[in-house]
Structures are given as structure tokens and as C-alpha cells.
Amino acid sequence: MIVVTGSVVARQDSFDEVRRLSLEHVHRSRKEPGCISHAVHVDCENALRLVFIEQWANGAALLTRVRYSSLTVPPRSSVEP
């Protein structure tokens, strides 16, 4: 199993949109072959940070996801640099 983590910090005025897009992304990923789990959480110490935790069956499943994912990236203006 491979575990992938990541995070993004939204701007205050765009948090709801970034959270919505993040949930859409997570729900799509869960349907992909080899995805064991994929979740997004709000950081308890920074309420604007969304933390992603993914579990994949193996490297091949993860590489397929990276190559062919329809990842929805929040607009750059919605997140902190």
C-alpha cells in the first residue's frame, strides 16, 4: 500500500469553494481502480488548511491515477502561495 499526503491553504474568502472542489476531487478518486481510501480533512490548528490523505493499492494504481486523473485544481487566486 502507498500513502500520499498533501495540503492546501485556502484564502478566507474562497474556503467554501476550495472545500467543494476538494470534495469533488476526493469523490472522483475513490472510484478509481486501486484507490483504497481518499479523504480530505480540515486542520485543527489552521481552519483554512485542507489536508488530503490517500491510500493506493500499489505504485501502478497511483501512476495511473497521476497520469489520467481529471484533477480539479482550485484557482490559484483561491489559495495562499
Backbone bond lengths (Angstrom), bond angles and torsions (degrees), N, CA, C in turn:
res aa  C-N    CA-C-N  psi(-1)  N-CA   C-N-CA  omega(-1)  CA-C   N-CA-C  phi
1 M - - - 1.452 - - 1.521 108.41 -
2 I 1.326 115.35 142.75 1.464 122.59 177.87 1.525 108.05 -116.74
3 V 1.334 116.02 132.89 1.459 122.02 178.44 1.518 108.04 -110.90
4 V 1.329 115.58 130.59 1.462 122.59 178.53 1.522 107.35 -120.58
5 T 1.330 116.65 133.49 1.463 120.61 175.74 1.518 109.23 -125.02
6 G 1.302 115.25 155.78 1.461 120.98 176.93 1.512 109.30 -166.53
7 S 1.308 115.88 169.49 1.462 119.08 178.25 1.519 110.04 -154.19
8 V 1.308 114.01 160.90 1.457 121.92 176.19 1.526 106.71 -143.25
9 V 1.321 116.27 143.00 1.461 121.22 176.82 1.522 107.44 -109.17
10 A 1.322 115.42 118.18 1.467 121.44 -179.63 1.524 110.25 -84.66
11 R 1.295 114.34 156.59 1.465 118.70 169.72 1.525 107.79 -76.20
12 Q 1.301 116.60 152.49 1.470 122.52 -178.84 1.531 111.28 -53.75
13 D 1.327 116.73 -43.99 1.466 120.25 -174.82 1.526 114.02 -78.19
14 S 1.336 118.06 -5.69 1.469 119.90 -178.74 1.530 112.68 -126.02
15 F 1.326 117.70 10.45 1.458 120.22 -176.04 1.527 112.36 -56.95
16 D 1.324 117.82 -44.85 1.466 120.29 -177.10 1.526 111.58 -60.74
17 E 1.325 117.37 -40.57 1.460 120.50 178.97 1.530 110.76 -68.29
18 V 1.311 117.26 -43.05 1.464 120.76 179.62 1.531 109.83 -63.62
19 R 1.326 117.19 -40.66 1.465 120.27 177.04 1.524 111.10 -63.58
20 R 1.317 117.71 -43.04 1.465 121.91 178.62 1.529 110.82 -59.86
21 L 1.344 116.20 -48.71 1.464 120.41 179.18 1.525 111.64 -63.23
22 S 1.322 116.37 -37.16 1.464 120.54 179.23 1.531 111.06 -65.02
23 L 1.315 116.72 -42.26 1.461 120.06 178.27 1.524 111.47 -65.61
24 E 1.330 117.52 -39.66 1.467 120.66 176.32 1.532 109.66 -59.50
25 H 1.319 116.50 -44.92 1.467 121.89 179.44 1.530 111.01 -60.49
26 V 1.324 116.71 -46.73 1.460 121.76 -179.47 1.530 110.26 -61.75
27 H 1.317 117.27 -45.07 1.465 120.62 -178.58 1.529 111.62 -63.97
28 R 1.336 117.33 -38.08 1.480 120.63 175.90 1.518 110.73 -64.77
29 S 1.321 116.72 -45.57 1.464 120.94 -176.78 1.519 111.64 -62.37
30 R 1.316 117.61 -36.38 1.464 120.86 -178.87 1.529 112.24 -60.57
31 K 1.320 117.20 -24.33 1.467 121.82 -179.31 1.526 112.60 -85.34
32 E 1.329 117.34 -9.36 1.459 120.77 -176.48 1.528 111.05 -77.85
33 P 1.345 116.57 143.25 1.467 120.03 178.63 1.532 111.13 -57.84
34 G 1.317 115.70 134.33 1.458 120.48 177.70 1.513 114.93 89.98
35 C 1.340 117.72 -6.66 1.470 120.19 177.97 1.528 108.74 -80.42
36 I 1.313 115.96 116.14 1.464 121.07 177.31 1.524 109.33 -83.37
37 S 1.316 116.45 -44.37 1.467 121.15 175.83 1.524 109.12 -160.59
38 H 1.306 114.93 155.58 1.465 121.82 176.95 1.519 105.93 -153.28
39 A 1.320 116.80 124.88 1.456 121.32 -176.23 1.523 110.37 -139.77
40 V 1.319 114.67 156.98 1.461 121.59 173.27 1.525 107.06 -128.02
41 H 1.332 115.98 136.67 1.461 122.64 -176.61 1.524 109.57 -131.01
42 V 1.320 115.68 153.52 1.465 121.32 172.92 1.520 108.06 -90.99
43 D 1.317 116.79 129.87 1.469 123.64 179.69 1.530 109.39 -66.28
44 C 1.324 116.98 128.95 1.474 121.45 179.71 1.520 113.26 -68.09
45 E 1.328 117.54 -22.57 1.464 120.63 -178.44 1.521 112.54 -96.93
46 N 1.326 117.41 -16.19 1.465 121.66 178.02 1.522 106.84 -144.36
47 A 1.309 116.60 99.15 1.466 122.40 -173.17 1.530 113.13 -64.49
48 L 1.332 118.60 -9.92 1.458 121.13 178.08 1.533 112.25 -96.10
49 R 1.332 117.40 -5.29 1.475 121.33 -179.83 1.522 109.85 -94.23
50 L 1.333 115.04 127.23 1.457 122.12 173.75 1.528 107.71 -104.77
51 V 1.321 116.47 129.44 1.457 122.91 -176.77 1.527 108.68 -112.06
52 F 1.326 115.91 129.34 1.455 122.64 -179.25 1.525 109.68 -105.56
53 I 1.329 116.15 136.72 1.458 121.99 174.84 1.525 107.01 -131.41
54 E 1.331 114.97 121.45 1.458 121.34 -179.12 1.514 109.30 -120.56
55 Q 1.323 117.20 143.99 1.459 122.69 172.93 1.524 107.25 -126.10
56 W 1.343 115.06 126.63 1.462 121.74 -178.37 1.522 109.61 -121.17
57 A 1.325 116.05 146.56 1.463 121.96 -176.12 1.516 112.28 -61.27
58 N 1.348 116.21 -38.58 1.461 119.78 -177.05 1.526 109.96 -165.17
59 G 1.304 115.87 175.71 1.459 120.92 -178.15 1.512 113.11 -63.51
60 A 1.335 117.18 -35.80 1.461 120.38 179.97 1.532 111.05 -62.74
61 A 1.326 117.05 -42.16 1.466 120.79 179.02 1.526 110.43 -64.03
62 L 1.319 116.61 -42.36 1.462 120.29 179.72 1.524 111.22 -65.49
63 L 1.334 117.38 -43.24 1.465 120.40 179.23 1.519 111.33 -63.06
64 T 1.322 117.31 -39.53 1.463 120.65 177.27 1.518 109.93 -62.30
65 R 1.300 116.50 -42.88 1.466 121.13 179.51 1.527 111.21 -62.46
66 V 1.324 116.54 -44.11 1.463 121.08 -178.62 1.530 110.38 -65.36
67 R 1.317 117.16 -41.22 1.461 121.26 -177.68 1.520 113.17 -70.45
68 Y 1.330 116.50 -38.88 1.461 119.73 -169.28 1.519 114.53 -117.18
69 S 1.309 117.11 6.40 1.459 120.41 -177.93 1.519 111.36 -65.45
70 S 1.322 114.23 143.35 1.469 119.85 173.76 1.515 108.08 -96.60
71 L 1.309 115.42 51.71 1.460 123.03 -177.74 1.525 111.42 -55.14
72 T 1.312 115.70 128.58 1.454 121.62 174.35 1.514 107.48 -99.31
73 V 1.296 115.93 112.09 1.451 121.25 -178.56 1.521 108.77 -94.47
74 P 1.328 117.52 131.28 1.464 119.09 177.22 1.526 109.69 -59.23
75 P 1.328 117.41 143.95 1.454 119.20 177.01 1.528 110.49 -54.85
76 R 1.326 116.03 140.18 1.466 120.96 -177.26 1.522 111.13 -54.46
77 S 1.314 116.96 -31.84 1.468 120.12 -179.46 1.527 112.18 -72.25
78 S 1.337 117.66 -8.81 1.459 121.11 -178.14 1.522 114.07 -93.11
79 V 1.333 116.64 -12.45 1.449 120.40 -175.82 1.523 110.96 -123.78
80 E 1.317 114.24 157.89 1.461 120.08 177.84 1.531 108.64 -75.62
81 P 1.343 118.41 146.75 1.463 120.26 177.82 1.514 112.52 -67.29
